[in-house]
Amino acid sequence: MAEQVARPAQLDCLAARFEAFKSCAVQEPDRKARNAKFRTILEATCTVVRDAEQSKDPQLAELVEEAHVLLEACLKYAYSDREDSRPLSTFAHSEDEPWINDIMETAGSDLVDEFIRLYTKTLKPGSTVPPLPAFAQIRPWTKSPRPHTLATRLSRFRPDIVPTATPSTPLALTIAEARAQLTTDLVPLTHAMSVSSGNSILALASGGGWKARDPMLHYYLLGPQSDTHLEGVSMDPGLSSVPRFVATDEERKLVFLADNDRIKSFSFAAGEGGRVPKHLANVHTMDAQRLYDGPIAVFPNGRVARAGKGKAAIWDLSCLAPHADDQERAASLPSVEISGGIKPHAVVTFADDPSYAPATWHLHSSTGYLLCGERAGSSGGYACLALDLEHGGRRAARYLGHGGDVTRITTSPGDPNLFVTAAGDGYARLFDARRPLPVLTIETSIQHEGCVDVVLVHPNGIPTLFTGGDRTQQIKMWDIREQECVYELSTGNNAVRGMVWDEERSSLFVATECPYVNQFGERAGYRKARIPTWATWASVEKDYKAHKASVRQPPAGSPASTASVASEGTLHSDENDSRGYYVSEDDDADGDEDEIDEVYSADMRWPEKCFHKENYFGYAYDAGEHMLFRWQFKDEPDITQLPASTASDY
C-alpha cells in the first residue's frame, strides 16, 4: 500500500519540480544544463509509470493519466518558451526498452559543399574551393558494404551489421539484402495513400493542376500491374477541395476519399467483361458538415467513421442511399460535381477526452480499437491513445513518450500486439498495445526532421521496419530484433510523403514529392552533375551481365549459387554464426573512386541543395518530379531496371 501511495506522490513531486524549473529557468545561462534538467523531469515521470507497470500496480491507469497531464504541460512549455526550436530528445526509453539510432555517418555533404563553393566564390573569387571538412566527408558508395550482387544500386548498407534473416527465412533475407526491383511512375502531389487489405488497389489522395489545387484520386489496380512498369489512373472525384484522407474497403470494393466537406466512395468492383472501369463510379456521398474534417476509417461491420474535435461521425453503409447530384446547387458550381451528401447516422462523443481531435488514426484489427494520434496545432496536445468507438467512444488505453505530433500509426498482421508510430520529433516508436510506454524508440534521423511515415512488416515472422525521411530524402530499413539500421534506399532526392506495403507481392510503395519543382511545375536549383564512372547505368548493366555469366558458368571449385557478391563489399560468414556480417573492403583498395564520367555527366543535372551527392548510392539518380516508387523484393530482381535521372533538357 505504501508503494501505491508513493507513486502518486512522486508525480506530485515532479510536478512541483517542473513549476520550480519554470520559475528559475531564465536564471540558468547554460542552455545545455537547462535542457538536461528539464529532460530529467520527463524521464523521471516515465520511470514512475514503468515501475508501476512492472510491479502490477492496481493504480496504473490512474498513474498513466496523471503522468500524461504532467508530460503534456512540460511539452507545451518546451515548445512555447524555449529559444531552441529543435525537437526534444527521447525521454521514454530505458535499459530494457532501448533507444537506437543509425550508426551511419551523417550525409548532407552536398549542402555543405554548395555552401563552401558559394562562400569561396563570393568572398575569395578565383580561389580554389577547399575540401569539405572532415565531419561532412562521406565515403563513396564503393567503400560501403554490399552483401549481394543483386542488391539494388540505389541502396546503401551500414557496416558490421549482423542481420537476423538467414537462408531459412528466404523472403526476410531478400529484404535484408535489398534484392529489389524498382519501378517508378509520375504521380500528382500525394497527401495520403491506402492499400486495400486484400492488396487489390492502391489509392492516393492527391492534388494536381496549378499549384496542386485540383482534387484528384490517383489509383493503381495492383493485380494487373507488370513487373516492368506501373499503370495508374487519375480521375476527378468531384470534390470541392483537395482530399487529405483516403481509406479502402476490400470486402465491398470501395475507395473512400475525403476533403473538408464530404466523403465520397468509389467502386473498384469489376463491371461488364470482368474489367474495372477507368473512371470509378461514385457510390456514396457523405456530408461531413465541416465539423468532421479528420481521418476516416472503415470498420468490418460496414460502418464509416470520421474524426472531429471531441467526437466522431458514423455512417452505416447498409443504410446509405446511392450517390445523387444536387441539381440546384450544381447549376451554381458547374465545375464541381455537387451533391448534398448524407448526414451522419450517429455521432460518438469522446467521453473521456472531449477536446481530443485525432489527426491520424489506424484501425487495430485485433482489438477493434482506433489507435489515434493528435497534432498540437489543431488540438493543443501530443497524445496517443486507443479509442473504442463501438462502445461509446471510451478511451481504452493511453500511450506515453511522444515528444512531437504523431503523424502516422501502423500495424502488421505478423504480430497482433505491436504497433508503430511516426512522430514529428524525429522518432519512430514501437509499442506493445498492452503497455503504456514504447518498447523500442528509433531515432530515424539526426537532422532534426520529423519521421514522415513508418511501415511494419513480418517477412517469415521477422519484424522489419521501414521509415521515411523528408529532408533526408531516403527510406531506412531497420532490423527490429538486432536493433540496427541495415540500409537506406534512395528516393531520387525526393521527400517521402507516404508509404504502404503490398503483402501479396512483397512490395514497398513510396509516394514522394520533388522539392525542386515550384508551384508552376517548373524545376529550379539544379547544377551540372558530377557522376562517377561506376554510378552510371552502363556500370550497373556491366555488373548485372557479369553476375548472370557467373551464375551460368560458376568458376571451378566455387558453389553454383546466386549468393555471389560484388567487389565493393563482402558477406562474411562466421563458422559459429550462420548469419552474415555486412562489412566493407579495405580503405586502401585500388582504383580512383572520384573519377567522373565527363561525357555522361555533361547531359545530366543534380540539385544544388539536396541531401546526397552523386557518389552516395551506386547509381546517381535524381527523380526531378513527384514520383511513386515500387520496391519489389524478389530472389532474382533485374537491377538494371532503373529510372532515368534528370537530364539537361529538363
Secondary structure, DSSP 8 states (H G I E B T S, - for coil): -HHHHHHHHHHHHHHHHHHHHHHHGGG---HHHHHHHHHHHHHHHHHHHHHHHHTT-TTHHHHHHHHHHHHHHHHHHHHHH-S--S-----S--SSS-EEE--S----HHHHHHHHHHHHHHHSTTS------GGG----GGGS--S-TTS-TTEEE-TTB--S--TTSHHHHHHHTT-EEEEEEE--EEEEEEE-TTS-EEEEEEEESGGG-EEEEEEEESTT--SS----EEE----SS---EEEEETTTTEEEEE-SSEEEEEE----GGG---SS-EEEEEEE-TTT--S-EEE-TTSEEEEE-SSEEEEEEGGG-------HHHHHH-TTS-----B--SEEEE-TT-TT--EEEEEEETTTTEEEEEE-HHHHS---EEEEEGGGTTEEEEEE----S-EEEEEEETTEEEEEEEEETTSEEEEEETTSSS-SEEEE--SSS--EEEEEEE-GGG--EEEEEESTT-EEEEEETTTTEEEEEEE-TT-EEEEEEEETTTTEEEEEEE-TTB-TTS-B-SEEE---BGGGSHHHHHHHHHHHHHHHHS--TTS---S----TTEEEEEETTEEEEEEEE--TT-SS-TT-B-HHHHHTBEEETT-SS-TTSSSS-----S-EEEEEEE-SS--TT------BTT-
